[in-house]
Amino acid sequence: MTNNIDITLTQSPTELYKILKFEGLVASGAEAKQAIADGLVEVNGQTETRKRKKIVSGDIVSFVDNILTIK
């Protein structure tokens, strides 16, 4: 089952690993960075391996069974 989650950024841009951490999809920043490095995260349909990729409104982040729509 896929979870669709809308996220409103309070600070834009925000680094990719912080979004995974703040939304509780991983236990820590280190775990978020490892998941990204392992190629488990997509941004706008493309595998993203840059931990500090800047995420802005309009981006769609996919991780495991979660689709995060950034607003």
N, C-alpha and C positions, 0 to 999 in steps of 0.2 A: 504494500500500500504506500502510495506517495503522499507526503505531507507538503501542501502548498502553504508557504508562510510569507506574509507581507512584512517587510521591515522598513521602518522609517528611520533614516540616518539622522542623528543629532549633530554629527560632524561629518562633513563631506569634503574631500574623499576620506574613506576609511580603509585601512589595510585589510586584505582578505582574511588573514589568519585571525584578526580581532573579531570579525563578524562570526566566524565559526565558534570562537570561544565565548563571546558575549551572548550568543543565542543558545548556548548550552549543548551544542552538537558534539563537542569534545570536552574532555575534562580540564585541559590546560592549554596555554599558548603553545607549549612544546609539542603537545599532541596534535594541535591544529597545523603547526609547521610541518610535522612529519607526514600527516595525511596529504598535505599539498605537495610536498616533495615526492611522495609516492604516486602522484598522478591521480588521486582519488577525487579531485575537485574540478568542476568545469565552471567557466565563466562565459556566459553567452554562447554555450554550445561547444566551446573549445577547452580541452584539457589545459589547466593552468598550474604551472609549477613554481611561479614566483610568489613567495610567501607574503611579500609586501606589495603585491599588486594593488593599485588604488581602485577601490570600488566606489562607483557613483550612482546616483539615481538613474534608474532605467536598466541597470545591469540585472542579469539573472544568474544566480549562483546555484549549482547543483552539487549535492554531497550526499552520498548513500541514497536514501529514499526521501530526501528533502529537496524541495525546490524553493529557493528564497528569491522573492521579487523585491528589489531594492527601490525604495521610493524616496 
